Amino acid sequence: MLNARQILILNGPNLNLLGKRQPEIYGTETLGDVEAKCKRVGSELGLSVDFRQSNAEAELISWLHEARETVGGIIINPAAYSHTSVAIMDALAACPCPIIEVHISNIHRREPFRHHSYPSHVATAVICGCGTQGYTLALRRLATLLEKVAP
């Protein structure tokens, strides 16, 4: 059943290593720190946050399929799958809710292969280069979008 105030936040491969892997690019906060911040901000905005991470493309797609009829919005950091996964793009395209793609680093200032993102083609908005603050910015934007469609 649809819960318009439920937000699914998905994180792709290697984000479980956040804070340990390339801190000069991704910072020192852990994914647990980001989750706690998102749940706090979500609560302030009247949103319920379901925060998940997987290194498996199939699992991310299955979660997106489940979310189609249950959530009001999706935030996704597809990580390296941004540049390779038409399947994740297609799963996102099947979701009728607003979708915000988040990248911790500015993918446009990095290696050329990172400049293209398949999910960007179906995302409502893209936030990149704002560090982990991008997640809370995305939550605030979703709250605004959801207010506009509320009956």
SULZIWO-V429285 format. One record per residue. N is the residue number from 0. RES is the residue in one letter. PHI is phi as a letter, one per 40 degrees, with the letter a starting at -180 (none if undefined). NEAR is the number of other ideal C-beta (glycine too) atoms within 12 Angstrom. Layout:
BEGIN
n:N res:RES phi:PHI near:NEAR
n:N res:RES phi:PHI near:NEAR
END
This chain:
BEGIN
n:0 res:M phi:none near:8
n:1 res:L phi:c near:17
n:2 res:N phi:b near:20
n:3 res:A phi:c near:26
n:4 res:R phi:c near:26
n:5 res:Q phi:c near:27
n:6 res:I phi:b near:42
n:7 res:L phi:c near:41
n:8 res:I phi:b near:43
n:9 res:L phi:b near:49
n:10 res:N phi:b near:43
n:11 res:G phi:c near:40
n:12 res:P phi:c near:27
n:13 res:N phi:g near:24
n:14 res:L phi:c near:41
n:15 res:N phi:c near:23
n:16 res:L phi:c near:22
n:17 res:L phi:d near:31
n:18 res:G phi:g near:22
n:19 res:K phi:b near:16
n:20 res:R phi:c near:21
n:21 res:Q phi:f near:16
n:22 res:P phi:c near:17
n:23 res:E phi:c near:9
n:24 res:I phi:b near:22
n:25 res:Y phi:b near:31
n:26 res:G phi:g near:25
n:27 res:T phi:b near:19
n:28 res:E phi:c near:25
n:29 res:T phi:c near:22
n:30 res:L phi:c near:34
n:31 res:G phi:c near:20
n:32 res:D phi:c near:23
n:33 res:V phi:c near:38
n:34 res:E phi:c near:29
n:35 res:A phi:c near:19
n:36 res:K phi:c near:27
n:37 res:C phi:c near:39
n:38 res:K phi:c near:23
n:39 res:R phi:c near:18
n:40 res:V phi:c near:29
n:41 res:G phi:d near:33
n:42 res:S phi:c near:18
n:43 res:E phi:c near:15
n:44 res:L phi:c near:27
n:45 res:G phi:g near:21
n:46 res:L phi:b near:35
n:47 res:S phi:c near:25
n:48 res:V phi:b near:36
n:49 res:D phi:b near:27
n:50 res:F phi:b near:33
n:51 res:R phi:b near:31
n:52 res:Q phi:a near:29
n:53 res:S phi:a near:27
n:54 res:N phi:c near:21
n:55 res:A phi:b near:21
n:56 res:E phi:d near:27
n:57 res:A phi:c near:17
n:58 res:E phi:c near:22
n:59 res:L phi:d near:38
n:60 res:I phi:c near:30
n:61 res:S phi:c near:18
n:62 res:W phi:c near:30
n:63 res:L phi:c near:39
n:64 res:H phi:c near:24
n:65 res:E phi:c near:21
n:66 res:A phi:c near:32
n:67 res:R phi:d near:22
n:68 res:E phi:b near:18
n:69 res:T phi:b near:24
n:70 res:V phi:b near:35
n:71 res:G phi:c near:37
n:72 res:G phi:a near:44
n:73 res:I phi:b near:48
n:74 res:I phi:b near:52
n:75 res:I phi:b near:52
n:76 res:N phi:b near:47
n:77 res:P phi:c near:48
n:78 res:A phi:f near:37
n:79 res:A phi:c near:27
n:80 res:Y phi:c near:36
n:81 res:S phi:d near:40
n:82 res:H phi:c near:25
n:83 res:T phi:b near:20
n:84 res:S phi:b near:30
n:85 res:V phi:c near:21
n:86 res:A phi:c near:23
n:87 res:I phi:c near:43
n:88 res:M phi:d near:30
n:89 res:D phi:c near:19
n:90 res:A phi:c near:32
n:91 res:L phi:c near:40
n:92 res:A phi:c near:24
n:93 res:A phi:c near:20
n:94 res:C phi:c near:34
n:95 res:P phi:c near:21
n:96 res:C phi:c near:33
n:97 res:P phi:c near:31
n:98 res:I phi:b near:41
n:99 res:I phi:b near:41
n:100 res:E phi:c near:39
n:101 res:V phi:b near:44
n:102 res:H phi:b near:43
n:103 res:I phi:c near:39
n:104 res:S phi:c near:30
n:105 res:N phi:c near:20
n:106 res:I phi:c near:31
n:107 res:H phi:c near:18
n:108 res:R phi:b near:13
n:109 res:R phi:b near:22
n:110 res:E phi:d near:14
n:111 res:P phi:d near:10
n:112 res:F phi:c near:13
n:113 res:R phi:c near:24
n:114 res:H phi:c near:17
n:115 res:H phi:b near:19
n:116 res:S phi:b near:34
n:117 res:Y phi:c near:27
n:118 res:P phi:d near:43
n:119 res:S phi:d near:30
n:120 res:H phi:c near:20
n:121 res:V phi:b near:29
n:122 res:A phi:c near:33
n:123 res:T phi:c near:30
n:124 res:A phi:a near:27
n:125 res:V phi:b near:30
n:126 res:I phi:b near:33
n:127 res:C phi:a near:32
n:128 res:G phi:g near:22
n:129 res:C phi:b near:23
n:130 res:G phi:g near:27
n:131 res:T phi:c near:36
n:132 res:Q phi:c near:23
n:133 res:G phi:d near:35
n:134 res:Y phi:c near:43
n:135 res:T phi:c near:35
n:136 res:L phi:c near:29
n:137 res:A phi:c near:44
n:138 res:L phi:c near:43
n:139 res:R phi:c near:28
n:140 res:R phi:c near:31
n:141 res:L phi:c near:43
n:142 res:A phi:d near:31
n:143 res:T phi:c near:20
n:144 res:L phi:c near:26
n:145 res:L phi:c near:31
n:146 res:E phi:c near:19
n:147 res:K phi:c near:15
n:148 res:V phi:b near:18
n:149 res:A phi:c near:12
n:150 res:P phi:c near:6
END
